[in-house]
Amino acid sequence: MNRKIIVIGSGFSSLSASCYLAKKGFEVCLYEKNNTVGGRARQLTKEGFTFDMGPSWYWMPDIFDKFFADFGKKTSDYYQLDKLDPAYKIFFDDDVITIGDSLDKIATEFERIEKGSSLHLKSFIQQAQENYDIAINKVVLRPGLSPFELVTPETVARVDQFFKTISGEVRKKFKNPKLVSTLEFPVLFLGAKPSKTPSFYNFMNYADFGLGTWHPKGGMYEIIKAMKSLAEELGVKINTNSPITKIVVEEGKTKGVICHGELKTADVVLSGADYHHSETLLDVQYRQYSEKYWDTKTFAPSSLLFYVGFDKKLKGVEHHNLFFDTDFELHAQEIYDTPKWPKDPLFYANFPSITDSSMAPEGCETAFFLVPIATNLEDTPELRAQYFDLILKRFQEKTNQNIEKNIIFKESFCVNDFIEEYNSYKGNAYGLANTLTQTAFLRPKLKSKKVTNLFFTGQLTVPGPGVPPALISGKLVADLIEKNN
Ligand SMILES: Cc1cc2nc3c(=O)[nH]c(=O)nc-3n(C[C@H](O)[C@H](O)[C@H](O)COP(=O)(O)OP(=O)(O)OC[C@H]3O[C@@H](n4cnc5c(N)ncnc54)[C@H](O)[C@@H]3O)c2cc1C
């Protein structure tokens, strides 16, 4: 057995893979370029405020439970999980929709907006639940090696759902545009437009309305801390401030990596850094995918992010808030079809200190604002400032309060930071989108076709973007490495 494995990166997928590999008896050494672990899920703390820098929605709690159960642990061994009620609020131009913590509450809200819609909602979520069971228990656990992995009696019976889109199916059942946007929101996590996302992916609607929105006390970084501590318990050696500058290959086999100018030898190398970047660490003849290949793929959006400390509590908002008071379709076009800074963007505002007092000093509010934008856009301090003013103005108008003078500090993060901090391709925030032609075996492969002992994991490979898929990606690649060694 080839025992020594080097893992590049410390995002959710690398930490997950490291834990599984250590449990299988491999000697695992992880190298992270930044000074803390967590990748896109790092934490910012400032003046008593705590910010999750990336993910903030804890969805699919069953996947986290399964991850820790694989090591004889429970999430509660590491962090306290609370179900949010309301889960979130959506601000539209002329109304606010509140998503409660049960399907009955949500159905009542739907009925208020559109008579008769609650019945459609229940049947829609019933179908979404069936798809969730198939997706999570069957499809998603396959390593994306062959098209036949997708062929199960259940998927064959639903083959039409791979060719219809979420957008089309939602519009057949719901007429009110606000309900349509509400039901299209969850698939945005998959990184593509709802009109390009197969309707089979409505399992995300079950994740949303069926399983609910949760919050680990202290923030999402508590999960990273938990996984780091589990990895260390299992014997994983974690090195931060350790950028890998080369994956060394001789005669089609990797010998290890170069870190701080030194060769670190290994029997297997696994990279959880962005797939495109990982391949640039190889000599050209060992790369599987050309620049043209990456350039023609649909990437998930980038984001303009603001981390803001307020010196007072805010009114009329919840832990999670979506501002869908502008044209959803136009903003989506500006992300995917004609990439440019959006004219009138939708945005997301997160105030974790509303439900978790540990995240801000007393009487203060921790705020995170996110504007989804196209990848590779020009990113300047002036543009960031212009968009901050724009969203703050809209926020104040929609929530009827003046908060400009209550800002203690604000930090921003955008395309240039994604590239610089994470080696992200074109500054994407959450990987390669899940579209019909970028699903399962059609995604970049977990195992290199050109270097026998080189593997990849993370949001650019299978199953795709998001924290739960990153946990699964780590498991899939660990199983594949075991099989190949
Ligand atoms: C703003 C934002 C909001 C999001 N919101 C949500 C959400 O609410 N819920 C959800 O489920 N998901 C969300 N996501 C997606 C989720 O965060 C990601 O899918 C997931 O964290 C990706 O994990 P990963 O391991 O694939 O990659 P990463 O987290 O990017 O990890 C890759 C790691 O590799 C390191 N690295 C890169 N190059 C090198 C090198 N040469 N040497 C050493 N190390 C290197 C990087 O520093 C990084 O630590 C969000 C993402 C962002 C950015």
The ligand as an ORCA input file, in Angstrom:
! r2SCAN-3c Opt
* xyz 0 1
  C     -19.182     34.032     -0.676
  C     -19.545     32.590     -0.679
  C     -20.749     32.185     -0.144
  C     -21.095     30.839     -0.136
  N     -22.248     30.455      0.469
  C     -22.495     29.148      0.668
  C     -23.523     28.740      1.552
  O     -24.181     29.594      2.146
  N     -23.733     27.409      1.741
  C     -22.970     26.462      1.099
  O     -23.201     25.261      1.304
  N     -21.960     26.819      0.284
  C     -21.687     28.139      0.075
  N     -20.614     28.525     -0.667
  C     -19.822     27.512     -1.359
  C     -18.836     26.788     -0.433
  O     -18.231     27.694      0.432
  C     -17.772     26.105     -1.277
  O     -18.407     25.251     -2.233
  C     -16.798     25.268     -0.453
  O     -16.367     25.952      0.682
  C     -15.648     24.887     -1.365
  O     -14.731     24.088     -0.698
  P     -13.499     23.488     -1.487
  O     -12.774     22.593     -0.553
  O     -13.919     22.892     -2.782
  O     -12.583     24.752     -1.934
  P     -11.884     25.940     -1.137
  O     -12.623     26.304      0.080
  O     -11.611     27.007     -2.109
  O     -10.486     25.304     -0.701
  C      -9.347     25.307     -1.530
  C      -8.154     25.621     -0.667
  O      -6.949     25.452     -1.432
  C      -6.036     26.464     -1.023
  N      -5.014     26.622     -2.073
  C      -5.175     27.131     -3.322
  N      -4.014     27.061     -3.989
  C      -3.113     26.507     -3.162
  C      -1.732     26.167     -3.288
  N      -1.052     26.379     -4.415
  N      -1.101     25.621     -2.222
  C      -1.763     25.386     -1.068
  N      -3.081     25.678     -0.883
  C      -3.731     26.213     -1.928
  C      -6.922     27.682     -0.859
  O      -6.298     28.686     -0.097
  C      -8.123     27.061     -0.148
  O      -7.914     27.036      1.249
  C     -20.223     29.866     -0.695
  C     -19.005     30.274     -1.241
  C     -18.650     31.622     -1.216
  C     -17.325     32.035     -1.749
*
